[in-house]
Amino acid sequence: MGRPGRGWRGGWTVLMWVAAVCLVLTDGRRSRQPRCPVGCTCTKDNALCENVRSVPHTFPSDVVSLSFVKSGFNEISGASFVHTPNLQLLLFTANSFDLIDEDAFMGLAHLEYLFIENNRIASISPFAFRGLKTLLHFSKTYNYTAFVVLNNQKGLKKLERMDLRGNNLICDCKLKWLVEWIHHTNATLDQIYCSGPPIHQGKKINDLLPHSFDCITTEFASYQLLRFESISVETFTFGNEQYVVFAQPFAGTCNFLEWDHVEMTFRTYDTIQSTSTVVCKPMVIDNQLFVIVAQLFGGSHIYKRDSSANKFIKIQDIDILRIRKPNDIETFVIDGESFFVIADSSKAGSTTVYKWNGIGFYSHQSLHPWYRDTDVEYLEISNKPHLILSSSSQRPVVYQWNRSQKKFDRRTDIPDMEDVFSIKHFRVKGELFICLTRYIGDSRVMRWDGAMFKEVQTFPSRGSMVFQPVSVGKWQYAILGSDYSLTQVYQWDAKRGQFVPSQELSIQAPRGFSVVSVDNRVFLLASSFKGKTQIYEHLMIDLSD
């Protein structure tokens, strides 16, 4: 056999060089393979971390299950696992966390099993588990935590099992999501029980229904400040638009406002100049707008809106011999005929009913002289028209409409209710109630029992000139003003059959409240005798969010 030639030796050299390069590249790749982090024990596909001070960012690429035991970190912050996207199982046990933050598990696109068991957890963000679209099994058992929240449960479409045993579950609005989820999922949920509140304590959460929770609360939030003082406020509809009118005694005007649909605020619409204005009462008859302007001095007058001239025109004076010191005005319709009544608070005046005759208003009936009436309220009792007069010199008097005589007859009075400044009525599920205002002492709510008004509830009054019932949708309120303290807003509790405290409003010397609805929003207007007139928006807040 001959010896190899020179060409053969050269080929051998090239082959050895290529092999050496490949070996170096292979060793390089192996050297860059992540090692098991300090504090963790790694097997082929599992990693167990104990007492680690933070969530490690690197693990061997084969690791698909990760466990944390007695961790040294106290928070699972957002995006803690974006560096380990291949995880299929994640477990936490015997840890103490102040917070599991929102998007804590973001980036775990393959996670199927999440176990958070036997931990102490102070707070969990509502969106902590957002993005876990592949999750099949979620266990959060025996954790020392006040409640569980999971606002993105609709995204857990693949979830087959949820285990929440051993938690202190307060079945209030924060847990309404779970009840709703139970009724809309095919996933398995172990039997769990409510730790509270008393109404649900000991009940199986699986047996609760979504309508068991009343999670909508409301509040009146400050919306707009009007830089003028006012003593009364009225709202009305004319020409398919909503309007507001304030009586400004010091400025001597009726100030009309309209809603600006672009700027979303109330703006000036028009004014009526007057003197010592106490009431500006709008009244729409046959698509014509009238305004009764009650003044302390110079007599009271009636104005009509002239659409062609786009202004208010005075059409009538009110008899100054009858109405000397007007204090309140009510408008009403009986059998298709339009009336208004003025309560007169002077010694020589007389509370008088006026009737529209197609041309103007004329005196129809004087109810009684010399009683110094401070307020008049029109209402229907047992489908019959009534008036209730409040007076500083006698108990409230109830008048009933006599259809044959077409006049009001004195029917009765309300016993044990001296010094009532005003009365306003409201209805709850057909039942008739009245709010009686006292300046000092106790204001009251009374209910009509079919024969008389009986006391339901008392409210301490400290300089109160108004106790106004206000209805917004399904909510019934009563607002008790005060010249010396904060205005108290009460909300009707149907279960108790009483009002309960709702909130406090800071209004200087409130004198009147009214509600107007525009652009699917509801506003409370508050007149202030010694400060700025205020507008509040009625807001609904979902406590289950």
Secondary structure, 3 states (H helix, E strand, C coil): CCCCCHHHHHHHHHHHHHHHHHHHHHHHHHHHCCCCCCCEEECCCEEEEECCCCCCCCCCCCCCEEEEECCCCCEECCCCCCCCCCCCEEEEECCEECEECCCCCCCCCCCCEEEEECCEECCECCCCCCCCCCCCEEECCCCECCCCCCCCHHHCCCCCEEECCCCCCECCHHHHHHHHHHCCCCCEECCCECCECCCCCCCEHHHCCHHHCCCEEEEEEEEEEECCCCCEEEEEEECCEEEEEEEECCCCEEEEEEEECCCCEEEEEEEEECCCEEEEEEEEECCEEEEEEEECCCCCEEEEEECCCCEEEEEEECCCCCCCCEEEEEEEEECCEEEEEEEECCCCCEEEEEEECCCCEEEEEEEEECCCEEEEEEEEECCEEEEEEEECCCCCEEEEEECCCCEEEEEEECCCCCCCCEEEEEEECCEEEEEEECCEEEEEEEEECCCCEEEEEEEEEECCCCEEEEEECCEEEEEECCCCCCEEEEEEECCCCEEEEEEEECCCCEEEEEEEEECCEEEEEEEECCCCEEEEEEEEEECCC
